[in-house]
Amino acid sequence: MLVTLVAILCNGQLCLEKVVTNNEQSGITMAACQVNGQIGIADWLANGPYQEWKLKGYKCVLGKFTPKHDA
């Protein structure tokens, strides 16, 4: 079963859902996603284009995830 780690990011009033990784890319499990998701997102934020954005939350989703424009 596909597991996807999704970050909810905000910059002012604009909020976005962004896929950080899934188990096809990193081999994460649902349990590892729930326990270690913040660590993965912190690394992803530090090395990506969303460094100025604030993390509002994250979620671990079973199956394919299609981000919404506004969270």
C-alpha positions as CSV (number, residue, x, y, z in Angstrom):
1,M,0.0,0.0,0.0
2,L,1.3,3.4,-1.0
3,V,2.1,5.8,2.0
4,T,2.5,9.5,1.3
5,L,3.9,12.2,3.7
6,V,2.2,15.5,3.1
7,A,3.3,18.9,4.5
8,I,0.8,21.7,5.1
9,L,2.7,25.0,4.6
10,C,1.6,28.6,5.0
11,N,3.2,31.9,3.9
12,G,0.9,34.6,5.3
13,Q,-2.6,33.6,4.5
14,L,-1.7,31.4,1.6
15,C,-1.5,27.7,2.6
16,L,-0.5,24.8,0.4
17,E,-0.3,21.0,0.7
18,K,2.9,19.6,-0.7
19,V,3.9,16.0,-1.1
20,V,7.3,15.5,0.7
21,T,7.8,11.8,-0.1
22,N,6.1,8.5,-0.5
23,N,7.2,4.9,0.1
24,E,8.0,4.5,-3.6
25,Q,10.7,7.2,-3.1
26,S,11.9,6.5,0.4
27,G,10.4,3.2,1.7
28,I,8.5,4.9,4.6
29,T,5.8,2.9,6.3
30,M,2.7,4.4,7.9
31,A,4.1,3.9,11.4
32,A,7.4,5.6,10.4
33,C,5.6,8.4,8.7
34,Q,3.5,9.1,11.8
35,V,6.5,8.9,14.2
36,N,9.2,10.5,12.1
37,G,7.3,12.7,9.7
38,Q,8.4,15.9,11.3
39,I,12.1,15.0,11.0
40,G,11.7,14.3,7.3
41,I,9.8,17.5,6.7
42,A,12.4,19.6,8.6
43,D,15.1,18.2,6.4
44,W,13.0,18.7,3.3
45,L,12.2,22.3,4.3
46,A,15.8,23.2,5.0
47,N,17.0,22.0,1.6
48,G,14.1,23.0,-0.6
49,P,12.4,26.1,-2.0
50,Y,9.9,26.5,0.9
51,Q,12.4,27.7,3.5
52,E,10.4,30.9,4.1
53,W,7.2,29.0,4.6
54,K,5.9,27.9,8.0
55,L,4.8,24.4,8.7
56,K,1.2,24.4,9.8
57,G,1.0,20.6,10.0
58,Y,1.5,17.3,8.3
59,K,-0.3,14.1,7.5
60,C,0.4,10.6,6.4
61,V,-2.0,9.4,3.7
62,L,-2.7,5.9,2.5
63,G,-2.7,5.7,-1.3
64,K,-2.0,8.3,-4.0
65,F,-2.5,11.9,-2.7
66,T,-3.4,14.9,-4.9
67,P,-2.6,18.1,-3.1
68,K,-5.2,20.9,-2.9
69,H,-4.2,24.4,-3.7
70,D,-5.4,25.7,-0.4
71,A,-5.3,23.7,2.8
